[in-house]
């Protein structure tokens, strides 16, 4: 390769290849609390299978039955050959669970955000109701990369406000001249595990006639009395215009969804490019989500258990002197700061039989490296204790000295 781009990429890789940790190759179900890597068992503390249902027998059976009936892939987009009765049923059940009129599913959660946001802010080709020059987006600086890309793909004016900085958000809203205002925020932030103040954001949105879109990827199935997410947790479900979520975390499958008013959802069905021009999710994935949705709609012990274990781990980390930031969920950051120290600590834990990834730039700001632990309902207290002991031993050499 002799192009300028290729040479620049080669040079970057050569100078940074030792900065990023090598990714272990898992030889068993990656969603389980214990995984096999190189014929050795490791405690898995970085899976997003929060409720621990991805490998449940009733979920696997639902996927197998769907494969036997429908085959594997859809071989087409939802607009062509990719819509089955299972996809339609999933959308109806998701809408019902979220207490919304309607829902739309995507092949990935990333595609939901990156496709919906431009469709709402005038960047779709054709005669659309939201002119870009009259639209504005207000986005939390710590929002997920899919939201960031969705904003970048939009031709609307994008205002970034400081993380959960409501004073700055209100100032931006009050100075905004655009007609169509869209506030977008994660409900649970993926690197910090903290919760957006949706109760205050919704009040502000009412004052400035702004629409709110909330990414509930890390909250669905966990927060709220019935596990419907942070909007239920704050009792503001009726004030959220669009609720987005993934199917790859709590639901242990693959895909994403957006739920809201039926007219708005039907508009997105014919204007979101990532929905129109991508193959639909395999039917077996949709079937497995339906099985989990049925389970969590009647059984709340899974979410209660993961929150209990998360609180136990977080309290012990704090007692040991570690900074878990403002985490209140199953995502528990262990703030280190220095990238090299975070990577070394992750490797030392791996030597102790703990698989716990570290988050460094570009996932977080430079100088804000951290270990990012995630707890699932299938973890045992003794596994958490083993991790705490390994962390205490390893950290003495790296952090405390």
C-alpha positions in Angstrom: 0.0 0.0 0.0 1.5 3.3 -1.1 -1.3 5.8 -0.7 -0.9 8.7 1.8 -3.9 7.3 3.8 -2.4 3.8 4.0 1.0 5.2 5.1 -0.6 7.4 7.7 -2.6 4.4 9.0 0.5 2.2 9.1 2.5 4.8 11.0 -0.3 5.3 13.5 -0.5 1.5 14.1 3.3 1.2 14.5 3.5 3.9 17.1 0.4 2.9 19.1 0.1 -0.9 18.8 1.5 -1.4 22.3 -0.8 1.1 23.8 -4.0 -0.9 23.3 -4.6 -4.1 25.1 -4.8 -7.4 23.2 -8.3 -8.8 23.0 -8.6 -12.3 24.5 -10.3 -14.9 22.3 -13.2 -16.6 24.1 -13.8 -20.3 23.5 -17.2 -20.6 25.3 -20.4 -18.6 25.7 -19.1 -15.0 26.3 -22.3 -14.1 28.1 -21.7 -16.4 31.0 -20.1 -15.3 34.4 -17.2 -17.8 33.7 -15.7 -18.1 30.3 -13.0 -20.3 28.7 -9.9 -18.6 27.3 -7.0 -20.8 26.2 -8.3 -23.8 28.2 -8.4 -21.8 31.4 -11.5 -20.5 33.2 -11.9 -16.7 33.8 -14.5 -14.7 35.7 -16.1 -12.5 33.1 -16.8 -9.0 34.4 -17.3 -7.1 31.1 -20.3 -8.7 29.6 -23.5 -6.6 29.0 -25.7 -9.6 29.6 -27.1 -7.9 32.7 -30.0 -10.1 33.5 -28.0 -13.3 32.6 -30.7 -14.6 30.2 -28.7 -14.8 27.0 -27.9 -18.5 27.5 -31.1 -19.6 29.3 -32.5 -22.8 27.8 -35.9 -21.2 26.9 -34.1 -18.4 25.0 -31.9 -20.8 23.1 -34.9 -23.0 22.3 -36.8 -20.0 20.9 -33.9 -19.2 18.6 -33.5 -22.8 17.5 -37.2 -23.2 16.7 -37.1 -20.0 14.7 -34.1 -21.2 12.7 -35.8 -24.5 11.9 -38.9 -22.6 10.6 -37.4 -19.5 9.0 -33.8 -20.3 8.3 -31.1 -18.0 9.5 -30.7 -14.7 7.6 -33.4 -12.5 6.1 -31.6 -11.9 2.8 -33.3 -8.5 2.4 -34.2 -5.2 4.0 -37.5 -4.7 5.9 -38.8 -2.9 2.8 -38.2 -6.0 0.6 -38.1 -9.6 2.0 -37.0 -8.9 5.5 -40.3 -8.4 7.3 -41.8 -11.5 8.9 -44.6 -12.0 11.4 -42.0 -12.4 14.1 -40.6 -9.0 13.4 -44.1 -7.5 13.6 -44.9 -9.3 16.8 -41.6 -8.1 18.4 -42.4 -4.5 17.6 -45.8 -4.8 19.0 -44.5 -6.5 22.2 -41.7 -3.9 22.6 -44.3 -1.1 22.3 -46.5 -2.7 24.8 -43.7 -3.2 27.3 -42.6 0.4 26.9 -46.2 1.7 27.2 -45.9 3.3 23.7 -48.2 3.3 20.6 -45.6 1.7 18.3 -42.0 0.6 17.9 -39.6 0.0 15.1 -36.7 -2.4 15.2 -33.2 -2.1 13.6 -30.5 -4.6 12.9 -28.3 -2.9 15.6 -28.7 -0.4 18.3 -26.0 1.8 16.7 -28.1 1.9 13.6 -31.2 3.0 15.5 -29.5 6.1 16.8 -27.5 6.9 13.7 -30.6 6.5 11.5 -33.3 8.1 13.6 -31.5 11.4 14.5 -30.8 12.5 10.9 -34.4 11.6 10.0 -35.7 13.9 12.7 -33.4 16.9 11.7 -33.8 17.4 8.0 -30.8 15.5 6.5 -32.9 12.9 4.7 -33.2 13.3 0.9 -36.6 14.5 -0.2 -39.4 16.7 1.1 -39.1 16.2 4.9 -41.0 18.0 7.6 -38.0 19.1 9.7 -35.8 21.5 7.6 -32.2 21.3 8.6 -31.7 25.1 8.8 -34.7 25.2 11.3 -33.6 22.3 13.4 -31.3 22.1 16.5 -29.9 19.1 18.5 -28.9 19.3 22.1 -26.6 16.4 23.1 -24.8 15.5 26.4 -21.1 15.4 25.9 -20.9 11.8 27.2 -23.5 10.4 24.9 -22.8 7.1 23.1 -20.8 7.1 19.9 -24.0 6.2 17.9 -25.7 9.4 19.1 -22.5 11.4 18.2 -22.5 9.8 14.7 -26.2 10.5 14.3 -25.7 14.1 15.2 -22.7 14.3 12.7 -24.9 12.9 10.0 -27.5 15.5 10.6 -27.4 18.8 8.9 -29.0 20.5 11.9 -27.2 22.8 14.3 -25.7 20.6 17.1 -25.2 22.0 20.6 -23.1 19.9 23.0 -23.7 20.6 26.7 -21.4 19.5 29.5 -22.2 16.2 31.1 -25.5 16.5 32.9 -24.9 20.3 33.1 -28.5 21.5 33.2 -27.6 25.2 33.6 -25.6 25.0 30.3 -28.4 23.1 28.6 -31.0 25.7 29.6 -28.8 28.5 28.4 -28.4 26.8 25.0 -32.1 26.3 24.8 -32.9 29.9 25.7 -30.5 31.2 23.1 -31.7 28.8 20.4 -33.3 30.5 17.3 -34.2 27.2 15.5 -37.8 26.1 15.4 -37.4 22.3 15.9 -35.5 21.4 19.1 -34.4 17.9 19.9 -32.7 17.0 23.2 -30.9 13.6 23.1 -29.4 11.9 26.1 -28.3 8.5 27.3 -30.3 7.5 30.4 -27.4 5.4 31.8 -24.0 6.5 30.5 -22.0 3.6 29.3 -18.6 4.5 30.6 -19.6 6.1 34.0 -22.7 4.1 34.9 -24.5 7.2 36.1 -28.0 8.2 35.4 -29.2 11.3 33.5 -31.6 13.6 35.5 -34.6 12.9 33.2 -37.0 14.5 35.6 -35.3 17.9 35.3 -34.6 17.5 31.6 -38.3 16.8 30.8 -39.4 19.9 32.7 -36.9 22.0 30.8 -38.0 20.5 27.5 -41.6 21.6 28.2 -40.5 25.1 28.9 -38.7 25.4 25.5 -41.1 23.2 23.4 -38.3 20.6 22.7 -38.7 17.0 21.8 -36.8 14.5 24.0 -35.1 11.3 22.7 -33.6 9.0 25.3 -31.2 6.1 24.8 -32.2 3.5 27.4 -29.7 0.9 26.2 -28.2 0.3 29.6 -31.3 0.9 31.6 -34.0 -1.2 30.0 -34.8 -4.3 32.1 -33.0 -2.9 35.1 -34.2 0.5 36.2 -37.8 1.3 37.2 -40.3 -0.7 39.2 -41.2 -2.9 36.1 -37.8 -2.6 34.4 -38.9 -0.2 31.7 -35.9 2.0 32.2 -34.9 5.4 33.6 -38.0 7.1 32.3 -40.1 4.8 34.5 -37.6 5.3 37.3 -38.2 9.0 37.2 -41.9 8.7 36.4 -41.6 10.7 33.2 -42.5 8.1 30.5 -45.3 10.3 29.1 -42.9 13.2 28.7 -40.4 11.3 26.5 -41.1 11.6 22.8 -38.9 8.7 21.6 -37.4 5.9 23.7 -34.5 4.0 22.1 -32.8 0.8 23.2 -30.7 -2.1 22.2 -31.5 -5.8 22.1 -27.9 -6.9 22.7 -27.6 -6.2 26.5 -30.6 -7.0 28.7 -32.1 -9.0 25.8 -28.8 -10.8 25.1 -29.4 -10.8 21.3 -28.7 -8.4 18.5 -30.6 -5.3 17.2 -32.1 -2.0 18.4 -35.5 -0.4 18.6 -37.2 3.0 18.8 -40.6 3.4 20.5 -43.0 6.3 20.5 -46.2 7.8 19.0 -47.5 5.7 16.1 -47.4 8.6 13.6 -43.8 9.4 14.5 -42.8 5.8 14.2 -44.4 5.4 10.9 -42.6 8.5 9.7 -39.3 7.0 10.8 -40.2 3.7 9.0 -40.1 5.6 5.7 -37.3 8.1 6.4 -34.6 6.3 8.5 -31.9 5.3 6.0 -30.4 2.6 8.4 -33.8 0.9 8.5 -34.6 1.2 4.8 -31.2 0.2 3.4 -30.1 -2.6 5.7 -31.0 -6.2 6.0 -33.3 -7.0 8.8 -32.2 -8.8 11.9 -32.4 -12.6 11.7 -35.7 -14.0 12.8 -33.9 -16.2 15.4 -32.7 -13.0 17.1 -36.1 -11.5 17.2 -37.6 -14.8 18.6 -35.0 -14.9 21.4 -35.8 -11.3 22.3 -39.5 -12.1 22.5 -38.8 -15.0 24.9 -36.8 -12.7 27.2 -39.4 -9.9 26.9 -42.0 -12.4 28.1 -39.8 -13.4 31.1 -38.9 -10.0 32.3 -42.5 -8.7 32.0 -43.6 -11.0 34.8 -40.3 -11.8 36.7 -38.4 -8.9 38.4 -36.0 -11.0 40.4 -33.4 -10.8 37.7 -33.1 -7.0 37.8 -33.3 -7.0 41.6 -30.4 -9.5 41.8 -28.1 -7.6 39.5 -28.8 -4.3 41.3 -28.1 -6.0 44.7 -24.8 -7.4 43.4 -23.8 -4.1 41.8 -24.4 -2.3 45.1 -22.3 -4.9 46.9 -19.4 -4.5 44.5 -19.6 -0.7 44.4 -19.6 -0.4 48.2 -16.6 -2.7 48.6 -14.7 -0.8 45.9 -15.4 2.5 47.7 -14.4 1.1 51.0 -11.1 0.0 49.5 -10.5 3.6 48.3 -11.4 3.2 44.6 -13.2 6.0 42.8 -16.4 4.6 41.1 -17.4 8.0 39.9 -21.2 8.6 40.2 -22.2 5.0 39.2 -25.6 3.8 40.4 -26.2 0.9 38.0 -24.7 -2.4 36.8 -21.9 -0.4 35.1 -19.2 0.3 37.7 -16.1 2.2 36.6 -12.9 2.0 38.6 -11.2 5.3 37.7 -7.4 5.0 37.2 -6.6 8.1 35.0 -3.3 7.0 33.4 -3.8 4.7 30.4 -0.6 2.7 30.9 -1.6 1.9 34.5 -5.1 0.9 33.6 -3.8 -1.5 30.9 -1.3 -3.0 33.3 -3.9 -3.5 36.0 -6.2 -5.1 33.6 -3.4 -7.5 32.5 -2.5 -8.3 36.1 -6.2 -9.1 36.9 -6.2 -11.4 33.8 -3.3 -13.3 35.3 -5.4 -13.8 38.4 -8.2 -15.3 36.3 -10.3 -12.1 36.0 -11.4 -10.9 32.6 -12.1 -7.2 33.0 -11.5 -4.8 30.2 -10.1 -1.2 30.5 -11.7 1.8 28.9 -9.2 4.2 27.3 -9.3 6.8 24.5 -11.3 7.0 22.3 -13.9 5.4 24.6 -13.1 8.0 27.2 -11.1 11.2 27.3 -7.3 10.9 27.4 -6.2 10.8 31.0 -9.5 9.4 32.2 -8.7 5.7 31.7 -10.6 3.2 33.9 -11.5 -0.4 34.4 -15.1 -0.9 33.5 -16.8 -3.7 35.5 -20.3 -4.9 34.6 -22.3 -7.2 36.9 -24.9 -9.7 35.8 -27.6 -11.5 37.6 -25.7 -14.8 37.2 -22.6 -13.7 39.1 -22.1 -15.2 42.5 -21.0 -13.3 45.6 -17.9 -15.5 45.8 -16.9 -14.4 42.3 -17.2 -10.8 43.2 -15.1 -11.4 46.3 -12.4 -13.1 44.3 -12.2 -10.1 42.0 -12.0 -7.7 44.9 -9.1 -9.7 46.4 -7.3 -9.9 43.1 -7.8 -6.1 42.6 -6.4 -5.4 46.0 -3.3 -7.4 45.4 -2.7 -6.1 41.9 -3.4 -2.4 42.6 -0.8 -2.2 45.4 2.0 -2.6 42.8 0.5 -0.2 40.2 -1.6 2.5 41.9 -0.8 2.8 45.6 2.9 2.8 45.0 
